Amino acid sequence: MRKAMLAAAALVSASCSGAVADGLTDAEVVYRTLYAECRGEAPAGQRAVASVVWNRAALGGKTVRAVCLARRQFSCWNKGAVQVAGSEIPALRRLAAEIVDGGFRASGPWTHYYNPAKCRPAWADKLTEAAVIGRHRFGVL
């Protein structure tokens, strides 16, 4: 697993096509993903969502940018560019920097999550190693 994590760190600088993120750094793409997906969560929930991004990159051999912008993976990007409205959230900036710099430590093995109050994806019943953190349910597919 450590080798996969290091490989993910090496890949994060590669870019992903996608007009919605043109001109954004990898760190900004990750920050906007975290901002949209978990800004209202406590630190444990924010780190758990960041862990999903990190784990998908590590296990899938993709850049974190590609993971964040992949079609229909993070709903915040489904309708175009994610806009940051409101205050800057320094904790999310730090998480994004840790991910892009390769120093991030995942808080769990999760590759997927959802908010049961907002949706129930078709894959929800297939999650293993599930945990509920804040308003989200996390697991591995």
N, C-alpha and C positions, 0 to 999 in steps of 0.2 A: 504494500500500500504506500509506503514511503516513496518508492521509486515513482509510482504513479503521481503522487503529489508533486514531486520535483519536476516531473515531465509536464504537469499542468502549469507549474510556475514558469517553465521555459517557453510554453506556448502562448502565454497571455499577451505578449506584445504583438503577435500576428493580428492582422486586421480581418474583419468580416465585412462582406459587402452588405449594404442595407442603407438606403437613402435616409431612413429615419434617424440614423446616428452619424451621418456624414459630418465631419468636423468635430466630433466628440472624441476625447481620449478614451482609452479603455477604462481608466479609473472613473471617468464621468459616466460612462455607460453603466458600470456596476453601481455607482452611487445612485443614479436615477432609478435603476431597477430596485435597489433596496429602499429608496425613498418612497416609491410608489407601492411597493409590496408590503412594507413592514414599519413605516415611520411611526405608527401609533403603538407599536409593541414595546414591551420592556426590553432591556439589553439581552436577556436570554433568548427572547423571540427573534430579535434582530440578528443575533449571531446564528441562530438556527436557520433562518432564511439564507443568510450568507453562506452557511455550510452547504446548503443545497446547490448553490451556484458553484462553489469550490468543488464539491464532490462530483457534480456532473462533468466539469471540465477535466478533473483528474481521471475519472473512470472512462470517460468517452473520448479522451485524447483530443479535446477541443479547447479552443481559447475561451477564457471567461467572457469575452466579448461575444463570441459565437453562441455560447450558451445563453447569455441574456437576450440576444436578438433572434434566437431560433423561433421559427414560425410556431405560433400557438403554444409556447412554453411558459412564458410569463405574460399574463393577461394585460399587464400595464403597457406592453408594446404592441398589442393587437391592433390598435387603431391609429398607429403612427407614433411620432416622437413623444417621449415622456417629458412633460414640463414640470419644473420644480416651482410650486407656488407656495409662498410662505417662507418661514424661517429656514435657514441652513441648519442641518443637524450634524454637528461635529462627530458624534459617535458613528454615524453612518459613513462619513468621509473617512474616518480612521479604518473602519472595516473594509471599505473599498480599496484603500491604499494597501492594507495588509494583503488582500487577495491579489492585487496586481503586482505587488513587490515580492510575492511568494512566501511571506512570513505568516500567513494565516494558519490557524489551527482550528479545524472543524470541531464543532461540539457534538457531533453525531454522524452516523453513516448515511443519513437521509439523502435521497435523490428526488423526492417529490414532497409537496405539501399542498394543502388547500384549507380554505376557511369554510367550515361546515355551515356557518350562518349565511354564507353567500352562494355556495354551490356544492354539488356532490358529483365530482367527475366519475365517469364510467369506470375508471381504474381504482377508485377509492377502496373497494372491498379487497383488492389484491395487495394492499400495502402490508409489508412485514416490518418488524422492528419499529412499530408505531409508537409515537409519543405525542402528547398534546402539550404544546407550549404556547401560552397566551391564547389567542383566538385561532391558532392554526393547528392542524393535525399533520404530523410529519411521518414519513416512512420510506421504505425502499421497495422498488418494483423489480 
